[in-house]
């Protein structure tokens, strides 16, 4: 398996260098069908490929088109084609995460939290182009994954681990979306508790993580309901 993993890394690295993200996905999916898992460090390349295709390619096109007036059927059909591509890619990577990565024996504590956050991120992305009823279902699924990741991070990761802060902020963002763009008192209180815990454990008030989460608190304060 080591030889096959080395070959996988060489192929994926070459495709990444050439920015051929569809090729990266195909390389990893073909490998997973035979070997059923890849180390967490290698998964990051796969996540990068999906993020590039979803955010840098399809979402940029989607936002550009939705910023102008579309009336013709051909225009709306083209927009729908982009939506379908986003939906396919998000569902595809979520399925890979569910089938191969979440229960992987290669996972350490940090890897589990990252995997839960990545799954929630792709569900969150997909909710952006979903119809209202489906949007709520996707956001609720994302929130469950973020929440599990937050709870695990509190039990297994040090207070100064960046991933612990990141998944907490993503959970707050998901809460806000589910509340129609408003920050509820419970979401705000949860973040305040996290900040208090960090301040009691981190000596320097200039710590980048503390500054990051405090900055986000100020943004939430503006939409507090």
C-alpha positions, -999 to 999 in steps of 0.1 A, spaced: 0 0 0 29 23 7 41 21 -29 5 28 -41 3 58 -17 36 72 -31 23 69 -66 -10 85 -56 9 115 -41 30 119 -72 -1 118 -95 -21 142 -73 9 165 -68 14 168 -106 -23 174 -111 -23 201 -84 7 218 -100 -12 219 -133 -43 231 -115 -63 202 -129 -87 198 -100 -111 174 -117 -81 151 -123 -72 153 -86 -107 142 -76 -107 113 -101 -73 102 -89 -84 101 -53 -118 85 -59 -102 58 -80 -77 51 -52 -104 50 -25 -124 24 -44 -95 0 -39 -78 10 -7 -108 26 11 -88 53 29 -61 80 26 -41 96 54 -56 129 67 -27 150 53 -35 137 18 -72 145 22 -63 182 23 -54 181 -14 -87 165 -22 -105 192 -1 -86 219 -19 -96 205 -53 -133 205 -44 -130 240 -28 -114 254 -60 -141 239 -82 -170 250 -60 -158 284 -47 -133 297 -72 -150 284 -104 -187 278 -100 -196 302 -72 -178 331 -88 -197 324 -120 -230 320 -100 -225 353 -82 -216 371 -114 -248 360 -131 -271 366 -101 -258 402 -100 -273 410 -133 -309 407 -146 -316 374 -162 -348 371 -182 -343 348 -211 -349 311 -207 -314 303 -220 -299 326 -193 -319 309 -165 -310 275 -178 -273 284 -178 -276 295 -142 -294 263 -133 -266 243 -149 -241 261 -126 -263 254 -96 -265 217 -105 -227 216 -107 -223 231 -73 -249 207 -59 -232 177 -75 -197 186 -62 -209 194 -26 -229 161 -24 -200 142 -39 -174 153 -13 -199 149 16 -205 113 4 -168 107 4 -164 121 39 -193 100 52 -182 68 35 -144 69 40 -131 96 63 -153 100 93 -148 65 107 -112 62 95 -88 44 118 -61 69 107 -79 98 124 -64 115 154 -85 139 176 -77 169 154 -84 150 122 -119 141 134 -127 177 142 -114 188 108 -134 162 90 -166 172 108 -159 208 99 -152 201 63 -184 181 59 -204 209 75 -186 235 52 -197 217 21 -232 214 33 -232 251 41 -219 260 7 -246 239 -10 -273 256 11 -264 289 -6 -280 278 -39 -307 255 -25 -345 262 -25 -359 275 8 -372 241 21 -340 223 11 -319 251 24 -331 247 59 -325 209 59 -289 215 46 -282 241 72 -295 219 100 -273 191 88 -243 214 87 -251 227 122 -252 192 136 -218 185 121 -204 218 134 -219 212 168 -204 177 171 -170 191 160 -172 219 185 -181 195 213 -152 172 203 -128 200 201 -136 211 236 -129 176 249 -98 168 229 -80 199 216 -61 225 235 -77 260 238 -51 275 215 -57 251 186 -67 272 156 -91 245 144 -110 248 176 -116 285 170 -124 280 134 -151 254 138 -167 275 166 -169 305 143 -184 284 115 -210 271 139 -219 306 148 -222 316 111 -245 286 105 -266 296 135 -270 331 120 -281 317 87 -307 295 103 -320 326 122 -325 345 89 -293 366 93 -298 375 129 -277 365 159 -297 350 187 -289 356 223 -280 320 228 -255 321 199 -240 353 213 -238 339 248 -221 308 236 -194 329 219 -190 350 250 -184 319 271 -157 307 246 -140 341 248 -140 341 286 -125 306 286 -98 317 261 -90 348 282 -86 327 313 -62 303 295 -43 325 271 -19 350 288 -15 375 260 -44 397 250 -26 401 216 -30 364 208 -41 362 171 -68 336 180 -82 358 207 -82 388 184 -99 368 157 -128 356 178 -132 390 195 -135 406 161 -162 381 151 -180 389 183 -182 426 174 -197 416 140 -223 394 157 -231 423 181 -243 443 151 -270 418 142 -279 407 177 -317 403 181 
